[in-house]
Amino acid sequence: MEKEKIVVLSGAGISAESGIKTFRDADGLWEGHDIMEVASPIGFDKNPALVLDFYNQRRRQLKEVAPNEGHKALVTLEEKYDVIIVTQNVDNLHERAGSSKIMHLHGELTKMRGVQYPYKIYDCPGDIVVGDVCERGSQLRPHIVWFGEDVPMIETAVTECEQAAILLIIGTSMQVYPAASLINFVPQNIPIYFIDPNPAVNQSLYQNLTVIAEKASTGVSKVVEELMNS
């Protein structure tokens, strides 16, 4: 029998519990930097060394943190369901927890690409510095979707949402577009679970919406237990 599809939309809140800082926590500053300095093409053009160093530090930090109970609980769902995780996060904590189908809307910290050749993606094991180039001679940059850039995976994410039997939203403000629009593409009347300590959603707009105002590490485990027993 074909497994029911669960689409998981995950955001910064699930990674924050592992110790990864989010820029929203600091009023538009990310680790002391204005967000447009370190997460926009204009910022990169202006000061590539600063931007590369910023992401080098994020990459180093990623090696010091581990998946939390929220990440791990999602893996259990794969025993019973077809689970696709559509994440706004650029870390690899879902992968390290053991989830098998993950779509990164905003890119991945552990990958890089040439500025002029965005479609050839390379693994990025360590630091990138000014002067590091791809095989075609183009300066390397983090494989991250910056503000003002297209989100190439969004159409694929929409297709997944259209096929969902259950939707889980975890640790996201649902304020960053186009990711925030994905809730509008799931079939009407399917169960939607929204897990966030400060859920910003209008409950009257969605049928079958269950809000769990908790952090991911406890809230996800509760929902997973319910779904595994249903």
ROTOR-894540 format. One line per 2 residues: their letters; for each residue x negated, y negated, z negated of C-alpha. Coordinates in steps of 0.02 Angstrom, whole numbers. Example, Ala and Ser with C-alpha at 12.3 -4.5 7.8 and 13.67 -1.06 7.14 Angstrom:
<sites>
as	-615:225:-390; -684:53:-357
</sites>
This chain:
<sites>
me	0:0:0; -64:-173:44
ke	-114:-277:-105; -25:-441:-141
ki	-132:-594:-105; -182:-710:-247
vv	-259:-876:-195; -361:-960:-332
ls	-398:-1147:-316; -541:-1184:-436
ga	-618:-1351:-481; -747:-1432:-593
gi	-660:-1383:-755; -704:-1199:-741
sa	-889:-1238:-714; -894:-1372:-849
es	-872:-1236:-979; -1033:-1155:-920
gi	-1124:-1320:-949; -1119:-1395:-775
kt	-1084:-1580:-788; -950:-1655:-677
fr	-954:-1832:-609; -774:-1863:-659
da	-822:-1848:-842; -927:-2005:-829
dg	-815:-2133:-744; -885:-2114:-568
lw	-1064:-2093:-629; -1146:-1926:-604
eg	-1295:-1896:-718; -1319:-2085:-728
hd	-1306:-2116:-540; -1169:-2205:-446
im	-1080:-2066:-352; -1102:-2151:-183
ev	-1291:-2159:-209; -1307:-1971:-220
as	-1154:-1900:-132; -1131:-1996:30
pi	-1219:-2002:200; -1251:-2189:170
gf	-1339:-2149:6; -1446:-2017:92
dk	-1494:-2134:234; -1541:-2268:107
np	-1643:-2161:-12; -1664:-1980:43
al	-1796:-1944:-91; -1677:-1994:-230
vl	-1535:-1887:-160; -1646:-1735:-131
df	-1717:-1749:-308; -1541:-1763:-379
yn	-1488:-1599:-299; -1654:-1516:-341
qr	-1613:-1552:-523; -1436:-1483:-503
rr	-1509:-1325:-425; -1631:-1303:-569
ql	-1491:-1328:-694; -1387:-1196:-606
ke	-1520:-1065:-646; -1502:-1103:-832
va	-1313:-1077:-845; -1204:-922:-832
pn	-1027:-879:-780; -901:-897:-922
eg	-750:-793:-972; -642:-887:-846
hk	-752:-834:-700; -763:-656:-765
al	-576:-636:-792; -541:-674:-608
vt	-648:-525:-556; -528:-407:-648
le	-385:-463:-535; -470:-380:-386
ek	-426:-208:-457; -243:-242:-417
yd	-236:-391:-298; -317:-461:-141
vi	-401:-612:-220; -473:-759:-122
iv	-556:-899:-221; -551:-1069:-137
tq	-668:-1176:-240; -712:-1360:-241
nv	-869:-1315:-340; -1041:-1307:-260
dn	-1115:-1188:-389; -1126:-999:-370
lh	-1045:-949:-535; -898:-859:-452
er	-1022:-756:-351; -1128:-717:-503
ag	-974:-664:-602; -936:-535:-467
ss	-792:-606:-365; -803:-541:-186
ki	-708:-668:-79; -756:-850:-108
mh	-732:-1001:4; -830:-1158:-40
lh	-736:-1311:21; -872:-1434:-28
ge	-1027:-1334:17; -1154:-1239:-87
lt	-1301:-1298:-193; -1401:-1143:-149
km	-1395:-1180:39; -1467:-1314:153
rg	-1455:-1372:333; -1540:-1491:455
vq	-1469:-1668:462; -1452:-1658:652
yp	-1398:-1474:661; -1262:-1450:529
yk	-1200:-1280:590; -1359:-1181:554
iy	-1359:-1147:367; -1511:-1085:271
dc	-1533:-1014:97; -1615:-1140:-18
pg	-1714:-1050:-154; -1803:-1203:-224
di	-1830:-1389:-201; -1807:-1490:-41
vv	-1920:-1641:-15; -1934:-1776:118
gd	-2030:-1699:263; -1956:-1525:245
vc	-1878:-1486:414; -1775:-1347:493
er	-1841:-1241:637; -1784:-1376:761
gs	-1879:-1514:671; -1733:-1599:582
ql	-1748:-1657:400; -1667:-1533:282
rp	-1527:-1588:165; -1415:-1498:40
hi	-1271:-1401:117; -1146:-1511:24
vw	-992:-1601:90; -1020:-1782:40
fg	-891:-1920:25; -844:-1980:199
ed	-885:-1812:281; -764:-1686:355
vp	-715:-1532:254; -741:-1397:386
mi	-664:-1254:285; -499:-1342:248
et	-402:-1264:394; -455:-1089:341
av	-403:-1128:162; -232:-1185:225
te	-209:-1019:315; -252:-923:156
ce	-128:-1027:56; 10:-994:183
qa	-13:-807:152; -17:-817:-39
ai	99:-714:-148; 34:-799:-306
ll	-64:-961:-330; -183:-997:-474
ii	-249:-1174:-498; -392:-1185:-622
gt	-489:-1333:-691; -449:-1460:-557
sm	-367:-1631:-569; -279:-1602:-402
qv	-327:-1782:-360; -467:-1751:-233
yp	-405:-1734:-55; -392:-1637:56
aa	-410:-1498:-74; -266:-1568:-179
sl	-146:-1545:-32; -168:-1356:-28
in	-29:-1328:-157; 93:-1390:-25
fv	50:-1249:97; 96:-1099:-10
pq	265:-1016:23; 411:-1086:-74
ni	464:-993:-231; 299:-900:-260
pi	231:-904:-439; 108:-1046:-469
yf	-1:-1051:-625; -89:-1214:-669
id	-227:-1192:-798; -307:-1354:-858
pn	-321:-1443:-1027; -248:-1601:-947
pa	-139:-1539:-804; -97:-1681:-685
vn	52:-1608:-593; 234:-1655:-577
qs	321:-1496:-634; 488:-1547:-559
ly	414:-1538:-383; 373:-1353:-389
qn	482:-1203:-425; 409:-1059:-525
lt	268:-1169:-594; 191:-1114:-758
vi	75:-1241:-839; -54:-1177:-962
ae	-134:-1329:-1046; -293:-1239:-1096
ka	-473:-1228:-1040; -517:-1097:-911
st	-605:-975:-1027; -446:-943:-1127
gv	-308:-991:-1004; -368:-882:-860
sk	-383:-729:-971; -200:-750:-1025
vv	-138:-764:-846; -245:-618:-787
ee	-178:-508:-926; 1:-554:-878
lm	-29:-520:-693; -118:-354:-724
ns	29:-295:-831; 168:-357:-717
</sites>
